[in-house]
Amino acid sequence: MKIREMKKGEFFTRKPLEHPSESQVWIRGEYDRSQKKYECVRFDDANRFCYLKGETQVYTDLVF
């Protein structure tokens, strides 16, 4: 699934993991128009975030 197809607040991983740890789970945030990317925050650390392009492939099939 591409990150732009997800809804805000959904959980995902960047690698195909079925049982990820808390540090491997990300939350999709807002779209930043100035950078033309989506903000993503790590589940266990709100101060760690990244910006991903809408075409980035992410994985939502996880047990968390």
C-alpha positions in Angstrom: 0.0 0.0 0.0 1.2 3.5 -0.7 1.3 6.0 2.1 -1.0 8.4 0.4 -3.7 5.7 0.3 -3.7 5.5 4.1 -5.8 7.6 6.5 -4.3 9.9 9.1 -3.5 8.0 12.3 -3.1 4.5 10.8 -0.2 2.3 11.9 2.3 0.9 9.5 5.8 -0.5 9.2 8.4 0.3 6.6 9.5 -3.3 6.2 7.2 -6.4 5.8 7.1 -7.5 9.4 4.2 -9.5 10.8 5.0 -9.0 14.6 7.0 -5.7 14.9 8.3 -4.2 18.1 7.1 -0.8 19.2 10.1 0.9 17.8 9.3 -0.4 14.3 5.8 0.9 14.1 5.0 4.3 12.6 1.9 6.5 12.5 0.8 8.4 9.4 0.4 12.1 10.1 -0.5 15.3 8.1 0.5 16.1 4.6 3.0 18.9 4.5 2.3 21.1 1.4 5.6 22.9 1.6 7.7 19.7 1.3 5.0 17.8 -0.6 5.5 14.8 1.7 3.6 13.0 4.5 4.8 13.4 8.1 5.2 10.1 10.0 5.8 9.7 13.7 7.3 6.7 15.4 4.9 5.0 17.8 7.1 4.9 20.9 8.8 8.3 20.4 6.8 11.3 19.5 10.0 13.4 18.9 11.2 11.0 16.2 9.5 11.7 12.8 10.2 11.5 9.1 8.8 12.8 5.9 7.8 10.3 3.2 6.7 10.8 -0.4 3.2 9.7 -1.3 4.6 7.0 -3.6 6.5 5.3 -0.7 5.5 1.6 -0.2 4.5 0.8 3.4 3.1 -2.3 5.1 -0.1 -2.3 7.1 -0.7 -6.1 7.7 0.7 -6.3 11.2 -0.3 -7.6 14.6 0.3 -4.9 17.1 
